[in-house]
Amino acid sequence: MDYFNYKNGKLFAENTDVERITAEIGTPVYIYSKATFKEHLQKIKEAYSELDTTICYSVKACGNINILKFMADAGSGFDIVSGGELYRVLQAGGEPSKTVYAGVGKTDREIIEALNAQISYFNIESEAEMENLIRLATQQRKQPKAALRINPDVDPKTHTYTTTGKKETKFGVDIERARKVFADYGKNKTVKLCAIHIHLGSAGKTVEPYVEAVEKTLVLINQLRSDGFAIEAVDMGGGYGADYTTGTSPTAADYAAAIVPLLAGKNLKLILEPGASIAANTAILVTQVLYLKSSGSKKYVIVDAAMNDLIRPPLYGAFHFIWPTKVDKKFIPTRRDRDLQLTGTDVVDVVGPVCESADFFAQDRALPPVKRGDFVSIFTAGAYGFTMSSNYNARPRPAEVLVDGSKFSIIRKRETYEDLTSLEK
Ligand SMILES: *Cc1c(COP(=O)(O)O)cnc(C)c1O
């Protein structure tokens, strides 16, 4: 659920008319709903309240420091994958003691920064990384905790690029190798290897892969404990479904209903790293129609946002519901769905100005008739939207706006032409 709804045919973000924002800020613009972020966080908290749970919101999904700040205030920890993300968390006043750090290629500089910040767990992805962490921790006189990222070899049945928990990905170590890693490093005095980390990949649509992964993990933890290793926590990673299409993903309560009973009474702290399931529907990307064009049997709606602003459709074949910000009563969408059929819609491709055929937001999609100057909203753009944006085609990145009830504020200015060349002198 989120707070983007039509009232009298006009799209509102919470209690703010979206076209009031575009009139002031221009387009393209990312518009976030604070209430949606907080509601998702709260729902996850409630769902897992039976266990000692730390929610580490995944910064790479959407990492604006203003957002991280209110998430930290609401009790969230953070999942980071780089030194830059650690910097963001610290800038936002996030707690290092609730920050976990994953990634197969952590550099010495990044590791030292995380050691000095005293993050809660290094999520270790290989023996070589463990060796390096021990070396650097010794040098820095620090005694960090680490979780071993294992590969439970389950398939979340998502896109190949977002599948990370199967064998033969570059992530983690295979479950059979985990006992050996503990035999070699589990009693190390410098780095305390005391937790297991899994992350299956992104945007799963069912609960089953998590159940399977947790079951396999618990078997391993039992073995490790009987081998004499103290395992205090299990980090289940992220990848929980987000409703790109209305009502198609399990809710936090659905996941928890299957997972909590497996972990209850096991004397394990639980860490969760939700990204998209928190951030995805917290934002819309609003763009203005520049031109309409026909080519053969195709109709194109050319808008002022492009793949550099939101790359998910060409990169992952991702579906984003797209609809005008102002519509007649008969076009008020009942749900966000690729197959939403309302009489009177046109079938169009929604494309941007970038010189690539991959520059599209939707293909063969039903859309109410629009004309030059109209605004359309690309929904569910909060996760891996702005964070994956670029300056390709020398396009300044869009502004980010945060709505809180009937107020809104710019949380990142629109980039200027000067920004494009400022580092090139
Ligand atoms: C990307 C990532 C996440 C978040 O994934 P979502 O699909 O956005 O929930 C969590 N943990 C790790 C290690 C990640 O790389």
The ligand as an SDF file (V2000), in Angstrom:
LIG
                    3D

 15 15  0  0  0  0  0  0  0  0999 V2000
   20.4620   -5.3560   -2.7430 C   0  0  0  0  0  0  0  0  0  0  0  0
   20.5790   -6.0260   -1.4690 C   0  0  0  0  0  0  0  0  0  0  0  0
   19.5020   -6.0190   -0.5540 C   0  0  0  0  0  0  0  0  0  0  0  0
   18.1610   -5.3960   -0.8490 C   0  0  0  0  0  0  0  0  0  0  0  0
   17.4810   -6.0790   -1.8460 O   0  0  0  0  0  0  0  0  0  0  0  0
   15.9560   -5.6980   -2.1790 P   0  0  0  0  0  0  0  0  0  0  0  0
   15.6050   -6.5810   -3.3090 O   0  0  0  0  0  0  0  0  0  0  0  0
   15.9480   -4.2570   -2.5680 O   0  0  0  0  0  0  0  0  0  0  0  0
   15.1600   -5.9540   -0.9600 O   0  0  0  0  0  0  0  0  0  0  0  0
   19.7040   -6.6170    0.6660 C   0  0  0  0  0  0  0  0  0  0  0  0
   20.8820   -7.2270    0.9780 N   0  0  0  0  0  0  0  0  0  0  0  0
   21.9230   -7.2620    0.1090 C   0  0  0  0  0  0  0  0  0  0  0  0
   23.1710   -7.9300    0.5090 C   0  0  0  0  0  0  0  0  0  0  0  0
   21.8070   -6.6740   -1.1360 C   0  0  0  0  0  0  0  0  0  0  0  0
   22.8180   -6.7270   -1.9940 O   0  0  0  0  0  0  0  0  0  0  0  0
  1  2  1  0
  2  3  1  0
  2 14  2  0
  3  4  1  0
  3 10  2  0
  4  5  1  0
  5  6  1  0
  6  7  2  0
  6  8  1  0
  6  9  1  0
 10 11  1  0
 11 12  2  0
 12 13  1  0
 12 14  1  0
 14 15  1  0
M  END
$$$$
